[in-house]
Amino acid sequence: MSGTEAVLRPAVGAVLQPTLDELSRPGRRVDRLPHPPADALAGIPAEQLRALPPALPELDEPQAVRHFVNLSHLNHAVDTGFYPLGSCTMKWNPKLDEWAARLPGFADLHPLVPDALAQGTLQLLWELEQWLCEIAGMRAATLQPAAGAQGELTGILMVRAYHRSRGDAARSEIIVPDSSHGTNPATASMAGYRTVTVPSNARGGVDLVALRAALGPRTAALMLTNPSTLGLFEEQVAEIVEAVHAAGALAYMDGANMNAILGKFRPGAAGFDAMHFNTHKTFSTPHGGGGPGAGPVAVGERLLPFLPTPRVLRESDGTFRLERPGERPTSIGRVRSFVGSTGVLVRAYAYLRAHGGSGLEQASEDAVLAANYLREQLRGAYDLPYERICKHEFVASAATLKRETGVRTLDVAKRLIDYGHHPPTIYFPLIVEEALLIEPTETEARETLDDFAAALLAIAREAHEDPELVRSAPHSAPVRRLDEATAARQPDLHWRPLTGAQMPCPD
Ligand SMILES: *Cc1c(COP(=O)(O)O)cnc(C)c1O
């Protein structure tokens, strides 16, 4: 008798896994590694030596490998299925870009090598800056920021430096629309500004009357996401930028949604003073796990002197070098170590090279087409709050469904899991009741979009016929409905420190 009771469970698919501590058995290990020589520890000062061995679980190799591979099967990823999270641009990341980023010449380069030994990487960064400026319609860019949010902060720190350089100390406010991403007001307050929120109008754009009333000698900048997090292009962008400049303020564009407008709209040409890209959204790099990313900031004439240092410069003989410390005293300084998230920037470069100008424009057209195609299929089953052509994403709402059946957006999202789809972003933007923010991106096949629409339509039917079925979903996932508040406040993260006594030092 083995002492183990048989349990029924599928051989494949997502099954919850025991923790490594639960699998651990004293003395179990991969014993093929040669022991270190007897005097291996002799050179380490006594006070640096551990009294006890590290408290690590003890496993053999197949257990360890299966643990992590099985855990990975619990994850949804764009490599395993459709990922329609609005405001995130979860598009397919070409494997070609992964190959490029892993080339040893890029991946293994030490960040402190002299410029002469890093010419290839420096050239790539320099060219990438030129292309981003071309797309943005701007003068120059910094590639340093580690993500969009840090790009925003970098941009606003440059705005602050600009006003200070003119002796204009009265500007203490940043204006954001009420549809803005949470990072915009967060950036404003991190840079020491007060956030002033202006409402959206009935068409989902900025209320120009409210904006004009909010603008004044205290305004440092407007931060505008365009297209917005409602998936809508700002129709009055020219009037908005003009009003901002007339008040002596600067116009910052959150470019997280550039995927919709590549080659169609150049923020610099429209008068914006700065914008950031989220290259991990627009130009590939898997980002579901939270990073790393890259948030280059492109600027026009006014902010040029304040760009972070070091920039990559091209010498007259065609070689490249980094700016030297102190070379440009007006700079706001460094915002990140070395030159930025180089691997992410290599992916962006590869993406841009592979697509070319017309390819990028095509990608944006396809993203807009996919969003509008999907949106039209939901008509009648869900509310579509803004009767306009959308850009890369659209907001639907389950407000009517909720009134008629009691089924909420959260229930719809959970039920989608049973249909094999990752739910879209929900309850954001905050200004739409029972919001579903859906971004299909340009990379999905028409059949995938049809399948997703069919699932949403089926769920709306289920809500009318058997609301409890939807309210108690998911029925097929290894974890059912969690208490959201408890899950967020008291996450059940299992970790138990082993004592050294449980783990004798290997001889
Ligand atoms: C994603 C996003 C951000 C933040 O970008 P990160 O790269 O995640 O830091 C800011 N604004 C908008 C509109 C976004 O969608």
Ligand as a Chemical Component Dictionary entry (heavy atoms), coordinates in Angstrom:
data_LIG
# 
_chem_comp.id                   LIG 
_chem_comp.type                 NON-POLYMER 
_chem_comp.pdbx_formal_charge   0 
_chem_comp.three_letter_code    LIG 
# 
loop_
_chem_comp_atom.comp_id 
_chem_comp_atom.atom_id 
_chem_comp_atom.alt_atom_id 
_chem_comp_atom.type_symbol 
_chem_comp_atom.charge 
_chem_comp_atom.model_Cartn_x 
_chem_comp_atom.model_Cartn_y 
_chem_comp_atom.model_Cartn_z 
_chem_comp_atom.pdbx_ordinal 
LIG C1 C1 C 0 -1.166 51.665 -20.007 1  
LIG C2 C2 C 0 -1.482 53.093 -19.878 2  
LIG C3 C3 C 0 -0.689 53.945 -19.092 3  
LIG C4 C4 C 0 0.439  53.446 -18.218 4  
LIG O1 O1 O 0 1.439  52.833 -18.937 5  
LIG P1 P1 P 0 2.434  51.732 -18.322 6  
LIG O2 O2 O 0 3.339  51.433 -19.445 7  
LIG O3 O3 O 0 1.576  50.591 -17.891 8  
LIG O4 O4 O 0 3.115  52.377 -17.158 9  
LIG C5 C5 C 0 -0.984 55.291 -19.096 10 
LIG N1 N1 N 0 -2.025 55.782 -19.788 11 
LIG C6 C6 C 0 -2.829 54.992 -20.522 12 
LIG C7 C7 C 0 -3.965 55.599 -21.287 13 
LIG C8 C8 C 0 -2.596 53.622 -20.591 14 
LIG O5 O5 O 0 -3.394 52.833 -21.318 15 
# 
loop_
_chem_comp_bond.comp_id 
_chem_comp_bond.atom_id_1 
_chem_comp_bond.atom_id_2 
_chem_comp_bond.value_order 
_chem_comp_bond.pdbx_ordinal 
LIG C1 C2 SING 1  
LIG C2 C3 SING 2  
LIG C2 C8 DOUB 3  
LIG C3 C4 SING 4  
LIG C3 C5 DOUB 5  
LIG C4 O1 SING 6  
LIG O1 P1 SING 7  
LIG P1 O2 DOUB 8  
LIG P1 O3 SING 9  
LIG P1 O4 SING 10 
LIG C5 N1 SING 11 
LIG N1 C6 DOUB 12 
LIG C6 C7 SING 13 
LIG C6 C8 SING 14 
LIG C8 O5 SING 15 
# 
